[in-house]
């Protein structure tokens, strides 16, 4: 087996993982039309049987990178029974639908199109009555795509806060705790707007541990965080220059002058079914199956890997070295699989994303290793950071190729410029938008 064959295998395994979390198929697995009844598979087993003749109107709303194909599945199931639908997706992620309007908006920074679309969704939800049925379609990216700043906070101030949180390396849980508490659409507040209608909330999880209140900041889910949680994030990272209106609003919330987001005991959630239809583990399991079919001894390490990208890359490189030296945790030919979502603390002026930075850092760690090792890290959405790449695909010869071109790998890493490094070594992973999003998949292949 050559290193080129291993690279092809790694990309094959990654694409299999992505296909396993196709949002269209995920919805079709969960919702089924049986004559006049709509059957919805519930999270804890069992089925919610909805008699459609007893339903007045059906509204469909949503936000996230994967919501267009999710809405397409719902159109195939319900067709003209859908009274009205609005979903918001990232620019470039739209597709034509018959009964649902698809709005493109900004991600990861919210923009005016997202704000206008979110206000229209809230207005639609406010029209719903007790005999109406709402389907909510939520996926990763929904936090940015469903912006509606609270009180007198401006969209520009929300953009500033989002950018600060992205740059300081805050986790998705921390980011969303803040975003929920400076918004009137997140943290269960769409459930409040939709009450007393019945809501079926279908979610494609892009968060570690599949915490439902964190996925897209949980617009229809009870919020476990508080105003104090949000303020503590600013203090933890020592953020300076937070817009004064944001700080004053959060402080007012801590002091009880602003109502908290809806919590678990709020009766509005008696009318909501929250269901995860796809997750990172599902993708990892598909990767494991494909790797075994290709002849690799395979092991899923974890779907909950977090932390600073460079440090995570060092750990994964150490696992590769351990396999080479001792055959543990599995002997070669080996495929170690991990998921989750790491963070990058921005220090330089370069271009890239967490998956590309992972690959550059891993390539540096693999330098001088005599065995053949391939490492891949890719975002299942096909977009890593503000680039056209899903991530990277490096091997034990990557540093050799870079040195032949006169590239200083350490300098590129320090400048957070993994994209231009991997572009020149031929190690970018480019898939185009996949229209799904369940965090990242990382692979270690050892011959």
C-alpha positions as CSV (number, residue, x, y, z in Angstrom):
1,X,0.0,0.0,0.0
2,X,1.5,3.3,-1.1
3,X,1.1,6.6,0.6
4,X,-0.9,7.8,-2.4
5,X,-3.3,4.9,-1.9
6,X,-3.6,5.8,1.8
7,X,-4.5,9.4,0.9
8,X,-7.2,8.2,-1.5
9,X,-8.5,5.9,1.2
10,X,-8.6,8.7,3.7
11,X,-10.7,10.9,1.4
12,X,-12.9,8.0,0.6
13,X,-13.5,7.3,4.3
14,X,-14.2,11.0,5.0
15,X,-16.8,11.3,2.2
16,X,-18.5,8.1,3.4
17,X,-18.8,9.8,6.9
18,X,-20.3,12.9,5.3
19,X,-22.8,10.9,3.3
20,X,-24.0,9.1,6.4
21,X,-25.3,12.4,7.9
22,X,-27.1,13.7,4.7
23,X,-29.8,16.0,6.2
24,X,-32.4,15.0,3.6
25,X,-32.1,11.3,4.5
26,X,-31.9,12.2,8.2
27,X,-35.3,13.9,8.0
28,X,-36.8,11.1,5.9
29,X,-35.7,8.5,8.5
30,X,-37.5,10.5,11.2
31,X,-40.8,11.7,9.6
32,X,-43.1,9.4,7.7
33,X,-46.6,10.0,6.2
34,X,-48.9,7.0,6.9
35,X,-52.2,7.8,5.2
36,X,-53.8,10.6,7.1
37,X,-51.3,10.3,10.0
38,X,-47.8,11.8,10.3
39,X,-45.4,9.6,12.2
40,X,-42.5,11.2,14.0
41,X,-39.8,9.0,15.6
42,X,-39.0,10.4,19.0
43,X,-35.6,10.8,20.6
44,X,-36.2,8.3,23.4
45,X,-38.0,5.7,21.3
46,X,-41.6,5.5,20.4
47,X,-43.6,7.5,17.8
48,X,-45.6,10.7,17.9
49,X,-48.7,10.0,15.7
50,X,-50.2,13.2,14.4
51,X,-53.7,13.1,12.8
52,X,-53.4,15.6,10.0
53,X,-57.1,16.2,9.5
54,X,-57.1,17.6,13.1
55,X,-54.3,20.1,12.2
56,X,-55.4,23.5,11.1
57,X,-52.2,24.9,9.4
58,X,-48.6,23.6,9.0
59,X,-45.8,26.1,9.2
60,X,-42.1,25.3,8.5
61,X,-39.3,27.4,9.8
62,X,-35.6,27.0,10.4
63,X,-32.0,28.1,10.2
64,X,-28.6,26.5,9.6
65,X,-26.3,25.4,6.9
66,X,-28.2,22.1,6.3
67,X,-31.8,23.4,6.5
68,X,-32.5,23.6,2.7
69,X,-32.2,19.8,2.2
70,X,-34.0,19.2,5.4
71,X,-36.9,21.4,4.1
72,X,-36.7,19.6,0.8
73,X,-37.4,16.3,2.6
74,X,-40.3,17.9,4.5
75,X,-41.7,19.1,1.2
76,X,-41.5,15.6,-0.2
77,X,-43.4,14.3,2.8
78,X,-46.0,17.0,3.2
79,X,-46.2,18.8,-0.2
80,X,-49.0,21.3,-0.5
81,X,-50.1,20.6,3.1
82,X,-47.4,23.2,4.1
83,X,-49.2,26.5,4.6
84,X,-46.0,28.6,4.7
85,X,-42.3,28.0,5.2
86,X,-39.2,30.1,5.7
87,X,-35.6,28.8,6.3
88,X,-32.4,30.7,6.5
89,X,-29.1,29.2,5.1
90,X,-25.6,30.4,4.6
91,X,-24.8,32.1,1.3
92,X,-24.3,29.4,-1.4
93,X,-26.3,26.8,0.5
94,X,-29.7,27.5,-1.0
95,X,-31.7,25.3,-3.3
96,X,-35.0,25.8,-5.0
97,X,-38.1,24.6,-3.1
98,X,-41.8,24.6,-4.0
99,X,-43.5,25.6,-0.7
100,X,-40.7,26.9,1.5
101,X,-38.9,30.2,1.0
102,X,-35.1,29.9,1.3
103,X,-33.2,33.0,2.5
104,X,-29.4,33.3,2.2
105,X,-27.6,35.2,5.0
106,X,-24.2,35.8,6.6
107,X,-22.2,33.2,8.5
108,X,-20.2,33.1,10.8
109,X,-21.0,36.8,11.3
110,X,-24.7,37.6,11.2
111,X,-25.9,40.2,8.7
112,X,-29.0,42.2,7.7
113,X,-30.4,39.4,5.5
114,X,-30.4,37.1,8.5
115,X,-31.9,39.7,10.7
116,X,-34.8,40.4,8.3
117,X,-35.4,36.7,7.8
118,X,-35.4,36.0,11.5
119,X,-38.0,38.8,12.2
120,X,-40.2,37.3,9.5
121,X,-39.9,33.8,11.1
122,X,-40.9,35.3,14.5
123,X,-43.9,37.1,12.9
124,X,-44.9,33.8,11.3
125,X,-44.6,31.9,14.7
126,X,-46.7,34.6,16.4
127,X,-49.6,33.8,14.0
128,X,-49.7,30.1,15.0
129,X,-52.6,28.9,17.1
130,X,-53.3,25.8,19.3
131,X,-54.5,23.7,16.3
132,X,-51.5,24.6,14.1
133,X,-48.4,22.4,13.7
134,X,-44.9,23.9,13.3
135,X,-41.9,22.0,12.0
136,X,-38.6,23.6,13.0
137,X,-35.5,22.6,11.1
138,X,-32.2,23.5,12.9
139,X,-28.6,22.7,12.1
140,X,-25.1,24.1,12.7
141,X,-24.7,27.7,11.7
142,X,-28.2,28.6,13.0
143,X,-26.8,30.9,15.7
144,X,-25.4,33.3,13.2
145,X,-28.2,32.8,10.7
146,X,-31.1,33.5,13.1
147,X,-30.0,36.9,14.6
148,X,-32.5,39.1,16.4
149,X,-30.6,41.4,18.9
150,X,-32.5,42.1,22.1
151,X,-33.6,45.5,23.4
152,X,-31.6,48.3,21.8
153,X,-28.5,46.2,20.9
154,X,-27.6,46.7,17.3
155,X,-26.7,44.1,14.7
156,X,-23.3,45.7,14.4
157,X,-22.7,45.3,18.1
158,X,-23.7,41.7,17.9
159,X,-21.3,41.2,15.0
160,X,-18.5,42.7,17.2
161,X,-19.3,40.4,20.0
162,X,-19.4,37.3,17.7
163,X,-16.0,38.3,16.2
164,X,-14.5,38.8,19.6
165,X,-15.7,35.3,20.8
166,X,-14.4,33.7,17.6
167,X,-11.0,35.3,17.9
168,X,-10.4,34.5,21.6
169,X,-11.0,30.8,21.2
170,X,-14.3,30.6,23.2
171,X,-16.0,27.2,22.9
172,X,-19.3,26.9,21.0
173,X,-21.1,26.4,24.4
174,X,-19.6,29.7,25.7
175,X,-20.4,31.6,22.4
176,X,-23.9,30.4,22.4
177,X,-24.5,31.3,26.1
178,X,-23.7,34.9,25.2
179,X,-25.6,34.9,21.9
180,X,-28.8,33.5,23.6
181,X,-28.8,36.3,26.1
182,X,-28.4,39.2,23.7
183,X,-31.0,37.8,21.4
184,X,-34.8,37.5,21.3
185,X,-34.8,34.4,19.0
186,X,-32.5,32.0,20.8
187,X,-32.5,30.0,24.0
188,X,-36.1,28.8,23.8
189,X,-37.5,32.1,22.8
190,X,-38.9,30.9,19.4
191,X,-40.8,28.2,21.4
192,X,-42.2,31.1,23.4
193,X,-43.2,32.8,20.2
194,X,-44.8,29.7,18.8
195,X,-46.8,28.7,21.9
196,X,-49.6,27.4,22.0
197,X,-49.0,25.6,18.6
198,X,-47.4,22.1,18.6
199,X,-43.8,22.2,17.5
200,X,-41.6,19.4,16.2
201,X,-38.0,20.6,16.3
202,X,-35.7,18.5,14.1
203,X,-32.0,19.2,14.8
204,X,-28.8,18.1,13.1
205,X,-26.2,18.4,15.9
206,X,-22.9,20.2,15.4
207,X,-22.0,20.4,19.1
208,X,-19.9,18.2,21.3
209,X,-22.1,16.0,23.4
210,X,-25.2,16.8,21.3
211,X,-26.4,19.3,24.0
212,X,-29.7,20.4,22.4
213,X,-29.7,23.8,24.0
214,X,-26.4,24.6,22.3
215,X,-27.3,23.5,18.8
216,X,-27.9,26.8,17.0
217,X,-28.3,28.3,20.5
218,X,-31.5,26.3,21.0
219,X,-34.3,28.4,19.6
220,X,-36.9,25.9,20.7
221,X,-35.0,24.3,23.6
222,X,-35.0,25.1,27.3
223,X,-31.9,27.2,28.1
224,X,-29.6,25.8,30.7
225,X,-27.4,29.0,30.7
226,X,-28.1,32.3,32.4
227,X,-27.2,36.0,32.1
228,X,-24.4,35.3,34.6
229,X,-23.0,32.5,32.4
230,X,-22.8,35.0,29.5
231,X,-21.0,37.7,31.5
232,X,-18.6,35.1,33.0
233,X,-17.5,34.3,29.4
234,X,-16.3,37.9,28.9
235,X,-14.5,37.7,32.2
236,X,-12.9,34.3,31.6
237,X,-11.2,35.6,28.4
238,X,-10.5,39.1,29.6
239,X,-12.3,40.6,26.7
240,X,-11.9,44.3,26.4
241,X,-14.0,46.7,24.3
242,X,-17.3,44.8,24.6
243,X,-20.0,47.1,23.4
244,X,-21.4,49.0,26.4
245,X,-25.0,48.3,25.5
246,X,-24.3,44.5,25.4
247,X,-22.6,44.6,28.9
248,X,-25.3,46.8,30.4
249,X,-28.1,44.5,29.0
250,X,-26.4,41.4,30.4
251,X,-25.8,43.1,33.8
252,X,-29.5,44.1,33.9
253,X,-30.3,40.4,33.3
254,X,-28.1,39.4,36.2
255,X,-29.9,41.9,38.4
256,X,-33.3,40.6,37.4
257,X,-34.3,43.7,35.4
258,X,-34.6,41.6,32.2
259,X,-36.5,38.3,32.0
260,X,-34.4,35.2,31.7
261,X,-34.6,32.9,28.7
262,X,-37.2,30.1,29.1
263,X,-36.1,27.2,31.4
264,X,-37.0,23.5,31.6
265,X,-40.0,24.0,33.8
266,X,-41.7,26.5,31.5
267,X,-45.1,25.0,30.3
268,X,-44.4,26.2,26.7
269,X,-42.1,23.2,26.3
270,X,-45.0,20.8,26.9
271,X,-45.9,21.7,23.3
272,X,-42.4,21.0,21.9
273,X,-40.8,17.8,20.7
274,X,-37.0,18.2,20.4
275,X,-35.4,15.5,18.2
276,X,-31.8,15.1,17.0
277,X,-31.8,13.5,13.6
278,X,-28.1,13.4,12.9
279,X,-24.8,13.6,14.9
280,X,-21.1,13.4,14.8
281,X,-21.1,9.9,16.1
282,X,-23.2,8.7,13.2
283,X,-20.6,10.1,10.8
284,X,-17.7,8.5,12.8
285,X,-19.5,5.1,12.8
286,X,-19.8,5.3,9.0
287,X,-16.1,6.1,8.7
288,X,-15.2,3.2,10.9
289,X,-17.3,0.8,8.7
290,X,-15.7,2.1,5.5
291,X,-12.2,1.9,6.9
292,X,-12.8,-1.8,7.9
293,X,-14.1,-2.5,4.4
294,X,-10.8,-1.1,3.0
295,X,-8.8,-3.4,5.3
296,X,-7.8,-1.1,8.2
297,X,-7.9,-2.0,11.9
298,X,-10.3,0.7,13.0
299,X,-11.0,2.5,16.2
300,X,-13.3,5.4,17.1
301,X,-11.3,7.5,19.6
302,X,-14.0,10.0,20.6
303,X,-16.7,12.2,19.2
304,X,-16.1,14.8,21.9
305,X,-12.6,16.1,21.2
306,X,-12.2,19.8,22.1
307,X,-9.3,22.1,22.9
308,X,-6.7,24.2,21.1
309,X,-6.3,22.8,17.6
310,X,-2.5,22.7,17.7
311,X,-2.4,20.7,21.0
312,X,-5.0,18.3,19.7
313,X,-2.9,17.8,16.6
314,X,0.1,16.9,18.7
315,X,-1.9,14.3,20.6
316,X,-3.1,12.7,17.4
317,X,0.4,12.7,16.0
318,X,1.5,11.0,19.2
319,X,-1.1,8.3,18.7
320,X,0.3,7.7,15.2
321,X,3.8,7.4,16.6
322,X,2.5,4.9,19.2
323,X,1.0,2.7,16.5
324,X,4.2,2.7,14.6
325,X,6.3,1.8,17.7
326,X,4.1,-0.6,19.7
327,X,1.0,-1.4,17.5
328,X,-1.3,0.3,20.1
329,X,-4.1,1.0,20.4
330,X,-4.6,-1.0,17.2
331,X,-1.9,-2.5,14.9
332,X,-1.2,-1.3,11.4
333,X,-2.8,-1.1,8.9
334,X,-4.7,1.2,11.3
335,X,-7.3,3.9,11.1
336,X,-8.0,6.0,14.2
337,X,-11.1,8.2,13.9
338,X,-12.1,11.1,16.1
339,X,-14.7,13.9,16.0
340,X,-15.8,17.0,17.9
341,X,-14.7,20.5,17.3
342,X,-11.5,22.3,18.3
343,X,-10.7,26.0,18.6
344,X,-8.1,28.3,17.2
345,X,-6.8,31.3,19.1
346,X,-6.0,33.8,16.4
347,X,-2.6,35.4,16.7
348,X,-1.5,35.9,13.1
349,X,-2.9,37.5,10.0
350,X,-3.1,34.4,7.8
351,X,-5.9,32.4,6.3
352,X,-7.3,29.1,7.3
353,X,-9.6,27.2,9.7
354,X,-9.3,24.8,12.6
355,X,-9.0,21.7,10.3
356,X,-6.3,23.2,8.2
357,X,-4.4,24.4,11.2
358,X,-4.7,20.9,12.7
359,X,-3.2,19.4,9.6
360,X,-0.3,21.9,9.4
361,X,0.5,21.3,13.1
362,X,0.2,17.5,12.6
363,X,2.5,17.6,9.6
364,X,5.2,19.3,11.7
365,X,4.9,16.6,14.3
366,X,5.2,13.8,11.8
367,X,8.5,15.2,10.4
368,X,11.2,12.5,10.4
369,X,8.9,9.6,11.0
370,X,10.0,6.7,8.9
371,X,6.7,4.9,8.6
372,X,3.9,6.0,6.3
373,X,1.2,8.0,8.0
374,X,-1.6,10.0,6.6
375,X,-3.7,12.4,8.6
376,X,-7.0,14.1,7.5
377,X,-9.1,16.7,9.3
378,X,-12.2,18.0,7.7
379,X,-15.4,19.9,8.5
380,X,-18.4,17.9,7.5
381,X,-20.0,21.1,6.1
382,X,-17.3,21.4,3.5
383,X,-16.3,24.8,4.8
384,X,-13.3,25.3,7.1
385,X,-13.1,28.8,8.4
386,X,-13.4,31.6,5.8
387,X,-12.0,29.4,3.0
388,X,-13.1,27.2,0.1
389,X,-11.5,24.1,1.7
390,X,-13.1,21.6,4.0
391,X,-9.8,21.0,5.7
392,X,-6.5,19.3,5.0
393,X,-4.9,15.9,4.2
394,X,-1.2,15.6,5.1
395,X,1.3,12.8,5.3
396,X,4.9,12.0,6.4
397,X,6.2,13.6,3.2
398,X,4.3,16.9,3.6
399,X,7.2,18.7,5.3
400,X,9.7,17.4,2.8
401,X,7.5,18.8,0.0
402,X,7.3,22.2,1.8
403,X,11.0,22.4,2.4
404,X,11.7,21.7,-1.3
405,X,9.5,24.8,-2.0
406,X,11.4,26.9,0.6
407,X,8.3,27.1,2.9
408,X,8.8,27.7,6.6
409,X,6.1,25.6,8.3
410,X,6.6,27.1,11.7
411,X,6.2,30.6,10.4
412,X,3.0,29.7,8.6
413,X,1.6,28.1,11.7
414,X,2.5,31.1,13.9
415,X,0.7,33.3,11.4
416,X,-2.4,31.1,11.3
417,X,-1.8,30.7,7.6
418,X,-2.4,27.0,7.1
419,X,-4.5,27.6,4.0
420,X,-1.6,29.0,1.9
421,X,0.9,26.4,3.3
422,X,-1.4,23.5,2.4
423,X,-2.3,25.0,-0.9
424,X,1.4,25.0,-2.0
425,X,2.1,21.5,-0.7
426,X,-1.0,20.1,-2.4
427,X,-2.6,19.1,0.9
428,X,-5.9,21.0,0.9
429,X,-9.1,19.0,1.2
430,X,-11.7,20.5,-1.0
431,X,-15.2,19.0,-1.2
432,X,-17.4,22.1,-1.9
433,X,-20.5,22.7,0.4
434,X,-21.9,19.4,1.6
435,X,-25.2,20.9,2.9
436,X,-24.7,19.0,6.2
437,X,-23.0,20.0,9.4
438,X,-22.1,17.7,12.3
439,X,-18.7,19.2,13.3
440,X,-15.4,17.6,12.2
441,X,-14.0,14.2,11.3
442,X,-10.3,13.4,11.8
443,X,-8.5,10.4,10.5
444,X,-5.1,8.8,11.3
445,X,-4.0,6.2,8.8
446,X,-0.9,4.2,9.5
447,X,0.6,1.5,7.3
